[in-house]
Amino acid sequence: MKQQLKCIIAICFILAFFGCESLPPAEKAGEQQKSPRQVINFNSDWQFRTLGNKNTPANNWEKVFLPHSVKVEPLVVNDQWQGTSFYRKIFPVDQLKNEKWLFHFEGVMQEARVRINDSLVTTHKGGYLPFTVDATPYLKDGSLNTIEVEVINTDDPTIPPGKPLADLDFNYYGGIYRNVQLIKTGLVHITDAVFAKVVNGGGLLVHFDSISPQNASGFVKVHVMNSSENDKEVKVRTTFTSEEGSKSTFLTPVEKLASGEDRHLVAEVSIKDPLLWRPSQPNLYELKVEVLEGEEVVDIKQINTGIRKIELTGTAFLLNGEEIFLNGTNRHQEYPYVGYALSDEANYRDAYKIKEAGFNFVRLSHYPHATSFLEACDELGLLVMNAIPGWQFYAEGEFAENALQDIKDMARRDRNHPSVVFWENSLNESGMTDEFIVTANEVLNAELPYEDTFSAGWMDHPAYDLFIPARQHAKPPFYWNKYNKHDRPILIAEYGDWEYYAQNAGFNQKAFNDLKEEERTSRQLRSAGEKRLLQQALNFQEAANSNLKGEQTIGMSNWLMFDYNRGYADDLEASGIADIFRIPKSSYYFYKSQKPPYQGNFSAPMVHIASYWQPNSSTDLTVYSNTDEVALYLNGELLEKKEPERTEFSDELWYPPYRFSLQQFVPGELKAVGYIDGQEVASHTVHTPGKASKIELSVDISGKELSRESLDIVFVYARILDEKGSLVHTADLPVSFKITSGENAELIGENPIAAEAGIASILLRTSEFTSALSIEASAEGLPVTTITLK
């Protein structure tokens, strides 16, 4: 009876600390053999405190879920929390024999000291790349164990980006802000690529050397460690499965691994009629790698990857033999209030919005983003320029060494993503030495010694394969094309913001002479009004049009997708084509109109009237569309049907905007209809808004439903509408949000918060969302509105 009681207690501990979500349904029911590798979500049931509570009793620690930011910040962050915090978790260990227990941290900002049962296991410097801890030697079998992470988030000139937060152009938010996994493997196992620190190896490495529509051949390199006390004879089985279900399987010869030995086993692979990955058709393969001892699978690892051929010439980027112009944007990974603490689903939604805006390319600014964001780019078809952390800072010694280590870790983490085509192994806008630049490229080439490994740098240095200047450096593309000393392709890394903010770039801005300084800048909040939002869009349009004149320009990425906070500023950096709550501005629709229709996913015909059509609206209307013709109607009467007009601001664009001039403002309905080959394919209607009469609630899903198993975070929008359902852009009523039913959920943000241009926004954070959740919004003089999530 006592033995039975002990078993019951042990099971209760396991369920309490790990949660049922850690095991697949079949394993919970005991229906199949346990996998030789278990990847367990370790995000729940952490305890947290800051250094200021060092002497607080343990039972007063705050319970938190990961990802977690040390502090919920205000909307405008000008005094970001910095200091030391502590995270700890108590967990049971049983049957440790013949197992490895590894804790994988995807991101901790920015120095982490990990202790297990009071033993210091590792210290890791760097907040944007992962690290793994082998906990096995420190665990107590058959009892409860404790892992504690001391997180230091203070200015440190040895850790890239290095620059003090008070002088930095972005914020780095403290905490364990990305996922943590507990990985259990056997003693014979596939290593972690970053943890193994093996040049051009470790973990899984997939590369295709020869790619054509008929065949793709290459190799899968698998790094296997034998941690057992006995020699082992092993082989590796590699299986590629397409989305259509076709399988290709390959075996390595049997090799002997001595006790304590690690070795790469390489499978030569060849796939007939491969489904190639491209932005318009992002075909992915499931790659399953199994380590076999005899016929027994002793370890298994699965990833999704793609097959694509990339080439770079002096004037073009080619994907699978086809020239593609890279039309892109920049992205910071920040959310309001919670900083970097995003869920995997939130990262996916950002990628979805970038793709939805018409882009095929995104530059990660100015650091490696989460693995889940890259996975979303793989799935959605977004080409990526990866980047090491850096901004206007360089120092010899430990800083430079840590930056070089970032190149290694970034390459090892991200090398199997088909979306990643360029490696920005350059410290952005920083005065790097010639020696550092040469060494950085040597490091990248050692990690990825392949013809399709392309480095990118902001300095005009021959070591880089791709030159990525910014228009803010006061040089338009024709200048770089004329004076490019090394005859390399050019990608405009940033444009559309600073040259208009500083108003000193010397571009064709004479048409803007009558504008006030605040009207000319691209930094416009969504509440700035129609005129200034249209000017922002025109700035982006003019710069993009100029970029397209460069003969060696293979692509461009505007600055930027979403508004964000800066460490040194007392306001939001508002040059995003969507605001910090991810709500589009007029410029968003300009970019959306530049995507050709019927070219794969996210490419439907579109038309958008860039006007609120209210009494103070301009009667010179801009309509964005990717159609052949647009007809404009006012209150049902056709005013004009026309083709787009090419001007000095649009002569190079794929789809110039349409301009309509009306004699006077007449309230009512504006309707634009887009035509392709004479057929109506899209329309957009705008109504003159009336008096605010109701609230409409919505939750921004953007292609990914709320997670049912782990922490998730989404935007909730309250739109103030008139009685006919039109948005009242002038409404700035304070809106109050409240959760009226449901569990494991909280609202984060200013509450009540004033509507901005008719929309009030707040964050909803959930954990283990398993039951219906109701949210209520109210504002003075308007009926209460409720939305229910199920």
N, C-alpha and C positions, 0 to 999 in steps of 0.2 A: 504493500500500500504506500509506503514511504517513497519507493522508487517511482511509482506512478505519479505521486504528487510532485516529485522533482521534475518529471517530464512535462507535466502540465504547466509548472512555473516557467520552465525554460521556453516553452512555446509561447506563453503569454509575453515574456520579455521580447521575443523576436517580433511578434505581431505589434507590440506597443512601439518599438523603436524603429522598425523598418517600414511598417505599413504594408497592407496587402498588395499595393501596386507594384512592389518590387519583384513579384514572381508572376510569370505568365499563368493564365487560367489553368492550363493543363497541369502545371507543376503544383499549383495550390491543391488541386484535387488528387495529386499523386498518380496521375494517369500516364506520365512518361518520365524517363530518366532525366535527372538534373543535367543541365548543360554544363560542359566543362569550363565555360566562361560565363560569369554572371555580372552584368553591369546594372548596378542598383542605384536608383535615384536617391541621393543622400542629402536632399535639400530641406527636409522637414525636421522639426523638433530640435532646432539649435537654440542655445541660450546665448544672450548677447549683453554686453555692457561696455561702456567707455572707460578710459583710464580714470576719469573723475570719480568713478564708483568702485575704485580698486578694492576698498575695504568693505564694500557692501556684502552682506551674507549671500551665499550662492542661491538660496531660495527666493531672493528678490531679483534675480536676473530676469531680463525680459525674454520671453519666448518669441522666436522669429523664424520665418521661412526664408530660404534662399531662392533666387538672388536677393540681396539685401544691400541697401545703402545706409550708411551710419546715421544719416539725418535726413528727414524730409525737409527739403529746402524750400524757400519761397519761389514764386514764379520767376522773379528776377533775382539771380544769385550774385550778390556783390560782397558777401562775407562767408564764403563756403567753409563748412566745418573741416578742420584739419587737426590731426592728433593721432592718438593710439586707441584702438578698441580691441575687444576680445570676443571671440566666438568659441563656444565649446559644445560638444555633444557627447552624451553617454550612450553606449551601444553594447550589446551582448556579443560575445564570441563563444562559439562552441564548435567542436570538431575541426580544429585548426590544422590538424595533421594533414600533410600532403597538399596544402593550399598556400597560395600567395594572396595577401590582402593588400591592395593598392588603393590609395586615395588620389583621385585625379581632380585637380582644381583648374577650372577653365580660365579663371581670372580673379585675382585679388589685388586691390589697389592700396599701396603699391609695393610695400615690403611685407612679406609674410614670414612669421616664425612659427613653425608647426611643432607642437609637442604632443606626444602620445604617452599617456600614463606618466606625465611629468618629465619625460625624456625629450630633450630637444632633438628632433629628427632632421630638420632642414631649415635653412633660411633662404628665401627666394626673393630676389629683387627684380621688379618689373611688373607693371599692372595690366599689361595688355596681352600677355601670352601665357600659356598653361604651364603647369608643373605637376609632377606626380611623386607621391611619397610611398615608398615601400614600408608599410606598417608592420609587416610580419614579425620581425625580430623583437618588436616592442609590445606585442599583444599578450594578454593573459588569457589562456584558454579556459573555458568553462566559467567565466565570470564577466562582470560588467567592466568595460574599458572606457577611457575618456580621451577624446581628441580635442585639443585646444589650439586655436590659431590667434596669435597676436598680430594685429594688422596696423601697420604704421603708415600714415598718409600725411606726411609733412614734406616740405620742400627738401629735395635731395639732389644736388647737382651731379651726382654719380649715376642717377637713374633716368634714362631718357623718358620724357622729353627734356628733363633737366632744368628747364627755366622755372623760376619761382612762379607760383600760381598767380600772384598779384600782377605779373607781367605777361601771362600766358593768354593766347587767343582762344583757348577752350578750357573747360574745367575737367579735372579728374576727381571723381567722387569716391570717397573711401568706402571700404567694406569688402565682403566676399560677394561681389556683384554679378558673378556668373555661376554656372552650375558646379556642383561637386558630385562626383560619382564614386561609389565603392565598387571596385572591380576585383572579383575573385577569380583566380585562375589556378590551374594545376601547377606543379613544379616545372613541368615542361610547357613553355608558353611563348606566345608571340609578345615581343617587347613593346613598350610605348616608344614611339619615334623620338619624341622630345627628351624623354627620360633617359633613353639609351645613349644619346649624344654620339651617335655613330655617323660619320660623314658619309653622305650619299647612301644612307641606309637607316636601320632601325625600324621597327614596326613593319608597315606595309608600304611598298613603293611600287606604283604602277606607271609604266611608260610605254607608249606606242611609238616605235621608231619609223614605221612605214605605214601610211594610211592612204587608202583609196576607196572608192565606192565598192570595189570588189573584195577588198581584203584589208584587215588591220593586223599588223604583227608587232610584237614587242615582248615585254617581260613583266612578271610580277616578282618582286624581290621581297622575301619574308625573313625577318630576323627572329630566330628562335633561340631561346635560352633554356639550358638544362640546369635547373637549380636543385635537382635531386642528388642523392648520394651515389647513384649508379649511372653507368654509361647507358645511353639510349640509342636505338636505331629508329630514325624518324624519316618521314617524307611529307610533302605538302601537296594537298589537292586544291586546285583553284577552279572555281566555277563562275562564269559570267552568265547572268540571266537577263535577257532583254525585257523591256516592258511588255512585249508581246508574248513572253514566256519561252522563247527559244534559249537553249542552254549550250554552252561550250565549256568542256571540262579538260583540265590539264594536270598532269602529275610530274613531280620531280623525282629523280632517283632517290633511293634510300641512302641516307647518310648517317654515320655514327657520330653522336655527340657525347663527348666525355663529360663526366660530372663536373659542373661548374663552367662548362664551355658554352659559348654563344657563337652562332654562325648564320650567314645568309644562305637560304635555299632559294634558288632562282628557277621559276617556271617560265619556259619560253611559250608564248601564247600566239595564236593566230585565229582571227575571227572572220569568217566569210560573210560577205554582204553586210557589213556592220551598219547599224543605225547611228549615223553621225550626230554629234551634238552641235547645235547652232541656236542663236537667239530665237529664231522663229519656230524652231522645233527642237527643244532641249531634251533629246533622247538620253535616258540614263540606263546604265546597267547596274544590277545588283552584283557586287563582287563578294563571293563567299570564299574565305580561305580557311582550310582545315589542316591542322597538324595531326598526323596519324602515327601511332606506334603500333606496328602490325596493321590491323584493320580497325583498331580502336581510335576514335577521335579524342585527342587529349587537349586540344584547344581549337577554338573557332572564332573568327572575327569577320564581320560583315560591314561593308561600306557601299555607298552608291558613288559611281564615277561615270565619266563619259568619254567618248572617243572623238577627238577632233584634231585637225591639223592646223597649226597656226604658223604663219610666215610673215616676215617683216622685210619690206624693201625700202629703198630711199624715199618712196612716195606713196606707199600703200601698206595696209594691213590686210592680210588674206586669211580667211577662215575656210578650211576645206576647199582651197583653191579659188574661192570667190572673194573679190575685193569688197570689204565692208567699211563704211565710214563709221567711226565710233562717236555717236552722239550721246553724251552722258552728262552726269552731274556729280557733285561731291556730297558726301553724307557724314555728319557727326552722329554718334550712336546715343545721343542724350535724349531723354524724355524730361518733361517738366516735373518738378518736385522730387522725383526719385532718381534723377541723374542717370547713371549707367545701369541701374538694376532692372534690366529688361528680361522678360521671359523669352523662350525660344519662339513662341508664337508672335510676340511683339516684334522681334527681329524679322520674322517672315513678313509681317504686315508692312513694315517699312520697305522691304524689297518689292513687295507687291505694288505699293504706291509708286515707287520709282519706275517700275515696268509700266504701270497704268498711265503714267505721265508721258509715255512715248519714248523713253530712253532705252538704249540697248547696252549701256555702259555705265559703270559707277566707279569713281575713284574713292578709296577709303581714306578719309582725312581725319587726323594725320597719324594713324596708328592701326594695328590689326584689329578688325572688328570680330565679333563672336563667330564661332564655328557655325552656329545656327543661321546667321545671316548669309554666310557663304553657301551653306546647304540650300537656302532659299534661292540664291542666285543660280545655283546649279539647276534647281528644279524649274525656275521660272524663265531662265534664259537671259541672264544679265552677265555681260563680260565685266571683269573686275581688274582694277589695278590695286594690288595689295601694297601696304606701306608699313615701314617701321616707325616707331614713335619719334617725333622730332618737330621742332618749330623754333626757328631763330635762336638756336643755342648749339654751341659745340665746345668741348673741352677735351684735351688730351688726357690720357691715363685711364682711370676706371670708367669714366663716362663713355669714352670711345670703345673700350673693350666690351662694355655692356651693350652698346649699339651693335657691334659686330655679332654678339651672341644673339641679339634680337633677330638678325638676318638668318642665322642658323635655325633658330626655333620657329620663325615664321615659315621658312621653307619646309621644314620637317612636318609642321602641322598642316600646311595648306597645299602641298604639292600634288595631291590626288584630286583636287577640285577642277573640273573642266572649265569652270567659269573664270579661274585666275589665269590671265594671259600676260600680265606685266607685274614686275616686282620692283617697287619703288624703294630700292635699298639706298636711299638718299635722305638725309635729314632736311626736312622741308625748310627752305629759305634760311639755311644755316651756313655759316662760313667754314665749310669742311676743308681740310687740308688735302693736297694732292695725294699724299700718302694714304689717307683714310679712304678716299674715293677708290683708289686702285685696289687697296686691301678689301674693301667692301665688295667689289665686283669679283675679286678672286674667291672670297668666301662663298658668294652665291653660286659661282660657276663650279666650285668644288662640291657643293651640295647638290646642284642640278646641272651636271655637265652635258647638256643636250643642246642641239641646234635650236630648239624652240624655247629656250630659256632667255627671256628678254628683260634686261634691267632698264630702269628709268631713273633719270635724275634731273633736278631743276637747274643744275649748272651745266654749261656747255663744255662738257669734258668728253674726250674720246672713249673713255672706259664705258660709258653708258650706251646701250643700244638705242634708246629712245630719249629724245630731248623734250622736257615737259615745262616750258616757260609759262608764265602767267601774264595776262594782259596788264595786270597791275604794275608790272615792271616797265610800263610806258613804251612797249614795243609791240606794234601790231604784227600779224603773221607775215606780211610781205617783207618786213624788216628781217625777221628771223630767216626767212627763206633766202634772202639776198646775202646775209652775212653769216649764215650757218657755216662755221669753220670746218665742220667734220662731215658735212653732207649726209646727215642722218635724218630720219623721219621726225616729225614734230607733232606732239599732241598738246594742245592748249589746256593746261591743267586747271586753270581758273580764269574766269572772265565774267564780265557783266556787273561786278560789284565795285571794287576799289577804284577803278578808273573813273567811275561816275561819282563815287563818294568823295574822292580827292579832287576831282574836276581839273586834273592837270595832265591827262593822258594825251591830249592833242589829237584825238580822233574827231570824226566829223560830227561835232555837236553844235554847230552854228544855229541849227534849228531850235536849240534849247535856250537861246540867249535870254528870252523873256521870262524864263522860269526862276523862281526863287531857289536859293541853295537847297533848302529842304525838299523842294519839289523835284530837283534833278537827280538826287541820289537814288540808288537801287535799294536802299535800306528802308523799307516801308512796311510798317505793321498792317495787318489786315483792316484795322480801323482807320487807316490814313485817308480813305475815301477813293472814289473812282478815279479821279484825275491822277493822283499820285501812284495808284496801283497800275494804271495804264502806262504811266511813264516808266515804271519799273520794267514792265513787259517790253516797252519800246527799247529800253536800254539793252536788255538781253537780246532782243531781236537785232538791233544794230550791230552789237558785238559778234553775235553768231554769224550774221551775214558777212561781216568782215573776215571772220575766221575762215570761212569757206573759200576765200580768195587765195589762200596759201597753197602753192603747188605741192609742197612737202607736208602739208597738214593732213594727218591721217585721222584726226579726231579732236574732240573738244569736250570739256566738262565744265559746266557753269558753276558759279559759286552762289548759291548752293541749293540743296533740296529743301531742307527744313531750317527754320529759325533756331537759334541756340544761344546759350549763355557763354560769356567769356570771363576768365578769371579776373581781369582788370577793369571790367566795365560795369557801369550802373544802369545799363539798359540791355535789352535783348539785341543780338545781332540779327537784323530783320531782313537780310537779303535773300531769304529762302523764297522759293516759288510756292511754298506752303508754310503756314505758321508753325509754331512750336507744338500746337495741338494737331498738326497734320491736316489742317483745313486749307484747301487750295486758294491761291490768289489768281489774279488775271493772268499772270505770266505762266502759270501752270497750263492753262488752256492753249497758250501760244505753243508750248513745247508739245503738247498732246496733238496739236494739229500738224506737226512735222513728221508724224509717223505715217508711212504709206498705208493705205487701206488694203485689207485682204492679204497681209503679209504675215500669216501665222497668228499666234495668240496676241491679245491686247492691240489689235490693229483694225478695229471696226471704223467705218466712216464716221466722222463727227463734225458737228458744227456748234459754235458757241458764241452768243452775243455778249460782248464784254461791256455790259451796261446794266445798271439797276433800273433804268428808265423811270426816274423820278424827277420832280421839277428842276433840280439843279444838275441833272445829267447833261452831258454834251450832246448836241444834235449831230455831231460828226461821229458816227458809230464805227467801231471796229468789230469785225466778225472773224473768228478763227475757224478754219475748216481745212480738211484734207480732201475736199471734193473738187470737181471740175468747175462747177457753177454754184452760186448761192442766190436764192430769191429772198427778198425781205418784204414782209407784210406788216402793215400797221392797222390794227383793228379789222383784220380780214381783207384789207385792200392791198393789192400788189403795188409796192413802190418801185422796185427795180429788180431785175434779174441780171447778174453780171458775172464775168470771170474776174479772177484776182488781178490786181494792178501791181506791176513791178516798179519800185522806186529805188532811190539810192540806199534805202534801208532794207530792201528786200530782193535785190536783183539776183542774189545767189541762193536764196532759200528754196527748199523743196516745194513748199506750199505758202506763198505770200498771203498775208491777211487780206481780207476784203474791207473796203472802206465805203461807207454809205453816208451821204450828207442829206439831212432832213432840213426842211425850211424852218420848222419850229417844233417845240415840244407839244405833243398831244397825248394826254394820259390814255392808258389802255393796254392793249396787248401788242407786243412786238414778236414776230415769229420769223425765224430764218430757216430755210429749207435748202439742204445740200443735194446736188445732183451729180451722178457719175454716168457718163454715156447717155444722158437724157433721162435717167431714171432717178426718182426720189429715193435717197438712201439714208438721210439723217435729218433731224430737225431739232430746234431749240426754241423754247418760248419763254419770254419774260413779261411779267405783268407789273404795271405801276403799283407799288405796294400801298395798301390802305392802313388803317389803324390797327395796332397790335391787338389781337383778340384771342390767341391761343398759343400753346407750347406744343411742339412736336419733339418727342424724345427718340433718340437712336443710339445704337452702340456700333462702334466702328470695327467690324469684323475683318474686312479687307482680305477675303480668301481663306481665313483660318478661324474656325470656331473656337470659343473659349475652351481652354484645357480642362479636362475632367479629372486629371490625376495630379497635377502639380500647380505651382503658383503661375498665375497669368495676370496680365494687366492690359486694359483696354480704355479707349476714350469713350466717354458718354457725352453726347451733344444735346443741348436743349435749343431748338430753333424757335424763335419767336415769329409767328406767322400772323397774317391778316385773316379775315374770315374766308377768303378764297384760297388760302393755302400758300400765298406768296410770302417770301422772307422779307421781314421789315428791317432793312439794313441800318436804319437810323436808331433802332431799338438798343438801348444800353441799360435796360432794367436789371437790377440784381436778381439772380435766380438762385434759389435754394434747392439743394439735392438731398435726398434722404433714402436710405434703404429701409423699406417697410416690411419686407419678409425675406427669409433666406438665411443661410449660415455661411461661415467661412468667407466673408466678404467685407470690404471696407472701401469708403470713398476717400480719395486723397486729393487735396488741393484747397484753394480758397473757396469757402462755402459759408455764406452765399458769395457768388462771383458775378460781377457785372457782365452782361452780354457784350461781346465785341462784334460790331457790325452785324448784330442780330442773332449771334450764336454764343451761348455760354457753354463752357467745357469743363469737365472734371475727369479724374482718373478713377476707374474701378479696378481694385485689386482683389483677386479671388485665390483661394487655395482649396484644392479638393472640391471643385464645383460639382456637386452631385444632386442638388435639389433646386427647385425653382427659386428664382431670385427676383424680387420686385424693387424697382427704383422709382421714386417720386420726384417730380420737379414742380416748383411753385414760384410765382412772382406776383407782386402786388397788382391787383386788378385783373388777373388772368386766372382761368380755371386750372385747378391742379391736374397734372397729367402723370400717368403711370405707365411704365413699360415692364414687362415680365420676361425674364430670360429662363429658358428651360433646358 
